[in-house]
Amino acid sequence: MTLKRPESVLVVLYDQHHQVLVMQRDDDADFWQSVTGTIEASEQPIQTAYREVAEETGFVLQPQHHTIQNCRHINQFKIRSLWLHRYPKGTIFNQEHVFCAQIDSQQIVQLTEHTAYQWMSKLDAIEKVWSATNADAIRRFVPEPKVSHR
C-alpha cells in the first residue's frame, strides 16, 4: 500500500437553494462528510479538488463553467487513530485545503466511495458531518439563502 501524503482537500458542494451535499462513508456509517481527498504528489490543491469531485460524485466540473472556489483557508487536524497506518510513520496531523462550489442539485450523484448522500440545509449539514473542520467550512463558506423582503 502506498502511504498517503498528509495534505488533502475538502470541497463543500451546495446548490442554488443553498442545500449542502453530504455523503456517508462506506467504512463508517456514522461518518458523513463533504468531498475530501489526498493531494497527489504531482497535483496542486485545486487540481485535487476537481479530481475528487469527479471521482466521488460523478460531477465533472469544468473550470470555465463550474468554478471551484479556493476559500483560502487551511485546516490542520489530528488524523483519526484508526487511519494512522495509511500515513508515513510518525505522522499525526493533516493539512486540509478548503474549497467550495455551487452546483445544480438536479444532477445525478454517482457515488463511488460512499454509501449514501443527502442534500440538506446548511444547519442540518453542519449537524450531520462528522468532522469539526467540515462543519466549520459549511458554516463559513456556504452562503445564506437570500431572504425576500416584500
N, C-alpha and C positions, 0 to 999 in steps of 0.2 A: 504494500500500500504506500502510495506517495503521501508524504506528510503535507498538511495544509500550511499555507502561509498565514500568520496571524493578522491578516488585514483583509477586510471584507467590505461589502456594500449592503446597505439597507435601502430598498426602494419602496416608498409608500405610494400606492396607487389609489386614486379616488376618481369618482365620476363627476359629471356635470351637475349632479344634485348633492355633491359633497358626501356621498356614501363611500366608505372605505372598503377595499377588498382585503379580507384576511383569510388565511389558509391554515388548515390543520396539518401539522407534520405527520408523516406516516410512521415515524418511530416513537411518537409520544402524543397520545390522544388529547392531552391537556395543553399542548403547546401550539398555540395559534400565533401566526406571525404575518408580516408583510413579506415581500420578496427579499431574499438575502442570498449572499453567495461570496465565496472566496475570490479575491483578486488573483488571477494567474500571473505568473512571472512576466509574461510579455504584454500585459494589459495595463492601461490606465484605468482608474476607478470608473470613469464614465463609460468606457467600453464594457466593463464588467456589468454595469447597471443594465445596459441594453441587452447584453447576452443573457443575464439571469432572468430578466423579464420574459424574454422569448422562451428560455428553457422551462421556466416554472409555470407560465400561464398560457403559452402559445401566442401571446401578443407580440408580433414582430413590429416594433415601433421604428419609424424612420425619423432620424433627427430633423429633417426638413418639414415634417408634418406633425409629429408627436414628440415634442421635445421633453426629454427627461431633465428636470431642473436640478442643478447642483445646489443643495441647500447650504453649502459652505459650512458644514458642521461635521465634526468628527467626534464620535463617542469612543471611550475606552471602557471595556467591561471585562470582568473576570470570566474566563471560559468555564462552562459547566464541567465539574469534575469527571462526569461520565464521558466527556468528549476530549479530555486532555490527551489521550493516546493518539489522536489524529494530528497532533502538532509536534514540532521538534521538542525534545526533552528540555524541561525547564521553562517552557512557555506557559504562562498563566493568564496573560492579557491579550485581548484582540483590539485592533483599531478598526472602527466601523465608519465608513464614509456614507453620509446620508443624502439621499436623492428623493425626489417625488415627481409624479406625473399625473396629469388629468387624462383619463381615457374614457371611452364610451362603454358603459356597463352592459350595453346590449350585445357586445361581442361575446362569443363563446369562450369560456375559460377552459383550457385544456391542461388539466393537472398532470404532472409527471413525477413530482416529488412530494405531493401532498395527498391526503385522503379526501378532504372536503374543502369547500370555500363558502364564504358568505360575503355579501355586500351589506354593510351596516352603517348606522350613523357614526359620526365622529366619536361621540361619547361612548357608545356601545363598543366601538373598536378599541378605544383606549382601555376599557374594562376587560375586553376579551383577550388581547395579546398577552403573551407570557412575559416578555422581557420589558424591563423599565425603559430601556433605550428606544424600543419600538413605540411604546406608549407616549414617550416624550416627543418623538418625531411626529406622530399623528397629531398630538396636541399643538405643536409649534408650527407645522408646515402644511396641514390641510386647512384650506380657507374655511371660514364660517359661511354658512348659507346667507345670501343676501335677504334681508327682511324687507318686504314690500310695505311702504307707508302710504296707505290710501286715505 
